Amino acid sequence: IEIPESVASIGGAAFSGCSSLISIKIPEGVTSIESCAFYGCNSLKSIEIPEGVTSIEDYAFNCCSSLTSIKMPEGVTSIGYSAFYGCSSLTSIKIPKGVTSIENSAFSGCSSLTSIELPESVTSIGDYAFSGCSSLTSIELPEGVTSIGWEAFRDCSGLTNIKIPESVKSIGWSLFYNCDSFKTIYYAGNEAQWNQISIEDYNDTLKQAKIIFGHNTDQPVPPDTGLIDPPVTDDPVTLPDTDPVKPPVTDPINPPVTEPDTDNESEVDINGDGKINSKDLTRLMKFIAGEKVDIAGNADVNGDGKVNSKDLTRLMKMIAGAL
């Protein structure tokens, strides 16, 4: 596909579900890649984002399972909710210097990711940000990060250590849940500073890890000798059977679509602004993901009595003009 040079933005769900799309060139004039623009393009292998792009919105490359590399320009300042969720072939990522937060589930399910480079501009790591990155063995959080969200590294089964700066003030619920290889925390501050961090419940793995204090983030991580084992408690905390927040639906690539009983688009104005566009899609996704958001229109877009990924697919097609 060749996009004209006159295009300024890649619209919401523009190429969503184009399962045979292998490559695409984005013109230099584009400044934003909107919600779900390449959602479910599971044959897309690589993409280069031009220098003018400043924002990559929610779910932009969600479930692009063949995507192995992506180059983001330094002008990018925001990477949206679940933007690269389920990009299971992505091996490395370098976040541009202007980005200040890694949003919820941004790289969740990137199971081949082995290298993440975070700039010093980042101040927060969102809920589930890197959950399911099972090939990741270590990660360094830059000085300036103040908060780490719920289960940010959940199911990172290969993760053995993390470097945490002294700027961190809060750590969310169950940070390293199901990280069976995790052993060591390299903390830049001292023990007194560590004890001042607000650490939420269900962080048994974190509390059992060996903490090395005063480790500057510029220092290399020493090899793991295996001589010191983390302490083991007799009564480990039992995690609840259900998660307080559910990540987005992860397998919407080619779901079957049930035809709706009505074609009245006003009934599916999800956010109630009088328009049917990518904002409605984002609102519906967050609703399905379990977030507390207001729904103005009929969330059961396809009329099958359920609200799920089939409704997302139907709404995407409506926005793209395919219906």
Secondary structure, 3 states (H helix, E strand, C coil): CECCCCCCEECCCCCCCCCCCCECECCCCCCEECCCCCCCCCCCCEEECCCCCCEECCCCCCCCCCCCEEECCCCCCEECCCCCCCCCCCCEEECCCCCCEECCCCCCCCCCCCEEECCCCCCEECCCCCCCCCCCCEEECCCCCCEECCCCCCCCCCCCEEEECCCCCEECCCCCCCCCCCCEEEECCCHHHHHCCEECCCCHHHHHCEEEECCCCCCCCCCCCCCCCCCCCCCCCCCCCCCCCCCCCCCCCCCCCCCCCCCCHHHHCCCCCCCCCHHHHHHHHHHHCCCCCCCCCCCCCCCCCCCCHHHHHHHHHHHHCCC
